[in-house]
C-alpha cells in the first residue's frame, strides 16, 4: 500500500467492496450532546479542577462493520489506499525496520534518540519530506476487563472512542509552538500532522485499531471541536489542546488490518495546512474490542506506540 496519491480515482464504495472480509464490533461515537450543555472536553491525567468528571460528552454505541485490509495487501485494490486519498496508509514492510527491541520500548530516552530518528528518516527518504518535527509519543498497553486503572502519562490504555487528534486551529498552533522562529515560514509550505502507529509486539488480537475512509467523512456535520484539558501545574502541565470528536454517520466506512505484527506501521493523517483553516483529508480512528478475542483467556493484551510527527514539504522562497 502506498502513501502517495494514486493516479486512478476510485469511489469509497470500491474499496469497501474489495475488502469483503469484515467483523462487526461496537464503535463509540459522540452523541452531539454534553452533560452540561457546554463544549465537549476530555481530561488528560490528573484532573485540572476539583471534582471535574473525565468528560462531559454523551457517548452512543453503534454496531459497525469493520473491513479487513489484510486480504488486499499486495493486490491492485490496495493501490487505492494512501494518506492522500483515504487518509490512512500502510508503510511498505521493507521500510519499517527498527533497531528497537521489545525491552527498549520502556526506555524513554532510547525512544526519543533512536526511534524518533528512524521515523524522521522514513518521512524524508521514503516520502520526500524536507523537515520533520516529532513532538510526542504515546505507548498504550491494554488491561484485562474489570482491572482497568486511570491513565497516567506513563501508563495509558487504548482509547475505544472515535476521534481525530487535531483540529485545524490546534494543528496550526502545533507548528507555531514546535517550529519556533520557523513556524510562520513552515506554514507557507505544505504541512501535515501524521500519527505513526505500530504494535510493540504481535499479532494484535484484542483491541486493534480501526480507521475510517476519509472520503466517507462529512467534515461539515460529523466533526465537533473538543477541549483537551491537561494539568495546569507540575511535571505534566501543558497548554490546553483541542481534538475533533466525531458524530455517527452511516456513510462512514471502517477498516482495520488484522493481526498486525511489530514490523508493520500505519500512517494516520490527522491534520494538514489548508487555507482558511479548512479540514483536509483526515481519518477518524479508534481502538475497538474485537469480540472474537477481547477478554478471552490466553490472548496477549495489545501494546502499541504512536508517534505524532509534523511533516513538512517547504515552499521555495
C-alpha positions in Angstrom: 0.0 0.0 0.0 1.3 3.4 -0.9 1.2 6.6 1.0 1.1 8.7 -2.2 -1.9 9.6 -4.2 -3.0 7.1 -6.8 -3.4 8.0 -10.5 -6.8 6.4 -10.8 -9.6 8.0 -8.7 -12.0 5.4 -7.3 -15.1 5.7 -5.1 -15.1 4.8 -1.4 -17.5 2.0 -2.2 -15.0 0.3 -4.4 -12.5 -0.2 -1.5 -15.3 -1.4 0.8 -16.5 -3.8 -1.9 -12.9 -5.2 -2.4 -12.5 -5.7 1.3 -15.1 -8.5 1.6 -14.0 -9.9 5.0 -15.3 -8.0 8.0 -16.2 -8.3 11.6 -18.9 -6.5 13.5 -17.9 -4.6 16.6 -19.3 -1.7 18.7 -17.8 1.7 17.9 -18.3 4.6 20.3 -19.3 8.0 18.8 -20.1 11.4 20.3 -23.9 11.8 20.5 -23.8 15.5 19.8 -24.8 16.3 23.4 -22.9 17.0 26.6 -24.0 16.6 30.2 -23.6 20.3 31.0 -24.6 21.8 27.6 -21.1 23.2 27.1 -18.4 22.4 24.5 -17.2 18.8 24.9 -14.0 18.2 26.8 -11.8 15.4 28.0 -9.3 15.3 30.8 -5.7 14.2 30.4 -4.1 12.7 33.5 -4.9 14.2 36.9 -7.9 16.4 37.0 -7.2 20.1 36.3 -10.0 21.1 38.6 -11.7 19.7 41.7 -14.4 17.0 41.1 -14.3 17.6 37.3 -15.6 14.4 35.5 -13.3 12.8 33.0 -15.5 14.0 30.2 -18.9 15.8 29.7 -19.5 14.1 26.3 -22.5 11.8 26.0 -21.4 8.7 24.0 -23.5 6.5 21.7 -22.6 2.9 20.7 -23.1 1.6 17.1 -22.5 -1.9 16.0 -20.3 -1.4 12.9 -18.9 -3.5 10.1 -15.1 -3.1 10.1 -13.5 -4.4 7.0 -10.2 -6.2 6.9 -7.5 -4.9 4.6 -5.2 -7.9 5.1 -6.5 -9.9 2.1 -5.9 -6.8 -0.1 -2.2 -6.4 0.7 -0.2 -6.8 -2.5 -3.2 -6.6 -4.7 -4.3 -3.9 -7.2 -7.2 -2.9 -4.9 -4.7 -1.9 -2.2 -3.3 0.8 -4.5 -6.3 3.0 -3.6 -5.1 3.2 0.0 -3.0 6.3 0.9 -2.9 9.2 3.3 -3.7 11.4 0.3 -6.9 9.6 -0.7 -8.2 7.6 2.2 -6.4 9.4 5.0 -4.5 6.3 6.1 -1.7 4.3 4.7 0.4 1.3 5.4 4.2 1.7 5.2 5.9 -0.9 2.9 7.2 -3.7 5.1 10.7 -3.3 3.8 10.7 0.3 5.1 9.6 -0.4 8.7 12.7 -1.9 10.2 13.6 -0.6 13.6 16.7 -1.2 15.9 14.4 -1.1 18.9 13.9 -4.4 20.8 10.8 -5.2 22.8 12.5 -4.2 26.1 13.7 -0.9 24.5 10.2 0.4 24.4 10.4 1.0 28.2 13.4 3.3 27.7 12.1 6.9 27.1 15.5 8.2 26.1 16.0 5.5 23.6 12.6 6.0 22.1 13.4 9.7 21.6 17.0 9.3 20.5 16.7 6.2 18.3 13.1 5.6 17.2 12.3 9.3 16.6 15.3 9.4 14.2 14.1 6.3 12.4 10.6 7.9 11.9 12.2 11.1 10.7 14.4 9.2 8.2 11.3 7.3 7.0 9.5 10.5 6.1 12.5 12.1 4.5 13.8 9.1 2.5 10.5 7.4 1.6 8.2 10.4 1.3 10.5 13.3 0.4 9.8 15.5 3.5 12.1 18.4 3.8 11.7 18.6 7.6 10.1 16.5 10.3 9.3 17.6 13.9 8.3 14.8 16.3 6.7 16.4 19.3 5.5 13.5 21.4 4.7 9.8 21.5 2.3 7.6 23.5 2.7 4.0 24.4 -0.6 2.2 25.1 -0.9 -1.1 26.9 -4.2 -2.9 27.3 -5.6 -4.1 30.6 -7.9 -7.0 31.4 -11.7 -6.2 31.5 -12.6 -5.2 35.1 -9.0 -4.4 36.0 -8.7 -1.0 34.3 -6.8 1.8 36.0 -6.8 5.5 35.3 -4.5 6.8 32.7 -1.2 8.5 33.7 1.5 9.9 31.4 3.5 6.7 31.8 0.5 4.2 31.7 -2.0 4.8 29.0 -4.6 2.5 27.6 -6.1 2.1 24.1 -9.0 4.5 23.5 -12.2 3.0 22.2 -13.7 6.3 21.1 -13.9 7.7 17.5 -11.8 10.8 17.2 -9.2 12.8 15.2 -6.1 14.0 17.1 -6.1 17.7 15.9 -8.4 20.5 14.8 -7.4 23.0 12.0 -6.6 25.5 14.7 -4.7 23.2 17.0 -2.6 21.8 14.2 -1.6 25.3 13.3 -0.7 26.1 16.9 1.4 22.9 17.0 3.5 24.2 14.1 3.9 27.6 15.7 4.8 26.1 19.0 7.2 23.4 17.9 8.6 25.2 14.8 9.8 28.1 16.9 11.0 31.0 14.8 10.5 29.0 11.6 6.8 28.4 12.4 5.3 31.1 10.2 7.6 30.1 7.3 6.7 26.4 7.6 3.0 27.2 7.4 3.7 28.8 4.0 4.6 25.4 2.6 2.9 22.0 2.8 2.5 20.9 6.4 0.8 17.8 7.8 0.4 16.1 11.2 0.7 12.3 10.8 0.3 9.7 13.5 2.8 6.8 13.1 1.3 3.7 14.7 2.9 0.3 15.3 2.5 -2.6 17.7 5.3 -3.3 20.2 4.6 -7.0 19.7 2.2 -9.0 17.7 0.0 -10.2 16.4 -2.6 -7.7 17.8 -5.9 -9.5 18.5 -7.9 -8.0 21.4 -8.0 -4.3 20.6 -6.9 -3.5 17.0 -7.0 0.0 15.5 -9.9 0.9 13.2 -9.7 3.8 10.8 -12.4 5.4 8.6 -12.0 6.2 4.9 -11.6 10.0 4.8 -13.8 10.2 1.7 -16.8 9.0 3.7 -16.5 11.7 6.3 -18.8 14.7 6.1 -16.5 17.3 7.5 -19.3 19.9 7.8 -21.6 17.8 10.0 -19.7 14.9 11.6 -16.9 16.7 13.4 -17.1 18.7 16.7 -14.3 20.5 18.4 -13.5 19.2 21.9 -11.2 20.7 24.5 -8.3 18.6 25.8 -7.5 19.6 29.3 -4.1 19.0 30.8 -2.8 19.7 34.3 -2.0 23.4 34.7 0.8 22.8 37.2 3.5 20.3 37.9 5.6 17.9 35.7 2.8 17.1 33.2 1.5 20.6 32.7 0.7 21.6 29.1 -1.3 24.2 27.4 -4.9 23.3 26.7 -5.3 21.3 23.5 -8.1 20.6 21.1 -9.3 17.5 19.2 -12.1 16.5 16.9 -14.8 14.3 18.3 -16.9 12.5 15.8 -20.7 12.0 15.4 -22.1 8.9 13.8 -22.8 8.8 10.1 -24.0 5.6 8.4 -21.9 6.6 5.4 -18.7 6.0 7.3 -16.7 3.1 6.0 -14.4 1.5 8.6 -11.2 -0.7 8.1 -8.5 -2.4 10.1 -5.5 -4.6 9.4 -6.0 -7.9 11.2 -3.2 -9.5 13.3 -0.8 -6.6 12.9 2.8 -7.5 13.9 5.6 -5.5 15.3 7.1 -4.9 11.8 4.0 -3.2 10.4 3.3 0.5 10.6 0.2 2.5 9.9 0.1 6.2 9.0 -2.9 8.2 10.0 -3.3 11.8 8.8 -4.8 14.0 11.5 -4.3 17.5 10.1 -3.0 19.3 7.1 -2.3 23.0 6.5 -5.0 24.4 4.2 -6.2 27.9 3.5 -8.9 29.4 5.8 -8.4 26.6 8.4 -10.3 24.1 6.2 -10.3 20.4 7.1 -8.4 18.2 4.6 -8.1 14.5 4.1 -8.1 13.3 7.7 -9.1 9.9 9.1 -11.1 9.3 12.3 -9.8 6.3 14.2 -10.4 4.3 17.3 -9.4 1.2 19.2 -12.1 -1.4 19.2 -12.9 -4.5 21.1 -12.6 -7.5 18.7 -15.4 -9.8 20.0 -13.5 -12.9 19.0 -10.6 -12.2 21.3 -11.3 -9.3 23.7 -11.3 -10.5 27.3 -10.6 -14.1 26.4 -8.1 -16.2 28.3 -4.7 -16.6 26.7 -4.9 -13.6 24.4 -2.0 -11.2 24.8 -3.0 -7.7 25.5 -2.3 -5.0 22.9 0.8 -2.9 23.3 1.5 -0.2 20.8 3.3 3.1 20.2 2.0 6.1 18.3 4.4 8.9 17.3 2.9 12.3 16.3 5.0 14.0 13.6 4.7 17.3 11.9 5.8 16.6 8.3 6.8 19.5 6.0 7.4 20.0 2.3 8.7 23.5 2.5 8.0 26.1 -0.2 10.8 27.6 -2.2 11.4 31.2 -1.1 
